[in-house]
Amino acid sequence: MATVRETTYDLLRALGMTTVFGNPGSTEEPFLQDFPDDFRYVHALHEASAVAMADGYAQATGRPAHVNLHTAPGTGNGMGNLVTAWHNKTPLIVSAGQQTREMLLLEPRLASRHATELTQPYVKWSHEPARAQDIPAAFMRAYATATQPPTGPVFLSLPMDDWAQPAAGAPEVRTVATRYAPDPARLREFAARVAASRCPALVLGGAVDRAGAWPAAVALAKRLAAPVWAAPAPERAPFPEDHPHFRGVLPYAIGPLAEALAGHDTVLVVGAPVFRYYPHVPGDHLPAGARLLHVTDDPDETARAPVGDSLLADPGLALAALVELLPATDRPPPAPR
């Protein structure tokens, strides 16, 4: 009968996740025992580096990455870069070793107390399986959770004596949707508002780049003859910075940001929160008379936005659809910076 470890490796192989980042310790040894020849282990010298490398790997490949950490101390060492991965919306499966189940009640050395709480609130899902046989299915759920929008890290705490246990069967390997299109009626409403605008501005965020939507963003900027800003503190470059429409990154404070957008009656924000401020410089969130339209695939971003009407959609699909719906303007393009 196949073991939990063998069944889990079979699942990871089927999901295309054959690279593991980590800095191993004793609680990870049972998982790494008999490491498959077709897998690659990327050995970091510190857990923070392991998480950072996995984050960069996932962003570069466009696929989820797996990073394996050492129980509570190793997870704690990686937390700073896990926070970064959360803000990057990087699909990561973070697994960590846990002490032997038979001793957890005693809280022995290297037991992770309240392990599923350790990474909160910077993961989409955190779980320690109730029994060894649930580990493979937990990885399947972790993969599905990490890769569906809004993408982000997930965490699994895995007792070290679980890996040699007999598996209860392999979980079904499933595919999940990673993008969703905008509601057609809501999209047409947004397009009509933008078309009626006297002087629109585009503000783009990292999700535009995650969607591979630079061409659609450039096409929309040209069609509207609109200046383009990057939203404050962008985690990725959302627009070519040498393009004549590009105006730079908006200020990180409430009052200065509104001042930078002065003169625009419609602000279309795509793929970014509204907005990621840092120093508290009070003021109005928008210039007087301006309205904001917000397109994102993250419902939490729309819920906490202080202003604006929202449209939930993959930013790339929404941008491409807006290009099709909006007529070309007769406004002159913005003057180069």
Secondary structure by P-SEA (a helix, b strand, c coil): cccaaaaaaaaaaaacccccccccccccccccccccccccccccccaaaaaaaaaaaaaaacbbbbbbbccaaaaaaaaaaaaaaaaaccccbbbbbbccccccccccccccccccccccccccbbbbbccccaaaaaaaaaaaaaccccbbbbbbbbbcccccccccccccbbbbbccccccaaaaaaaaaaaaaccbbbbbbcccccccccaaaaaaaaaaacbbbbccccccccccccccccccccccccaaaaaaaaccccbbbbccccccccccccccccccccbbbbbbcccaaaaaaccbbbbbbccaaaaaaaaaaccccccccccccc
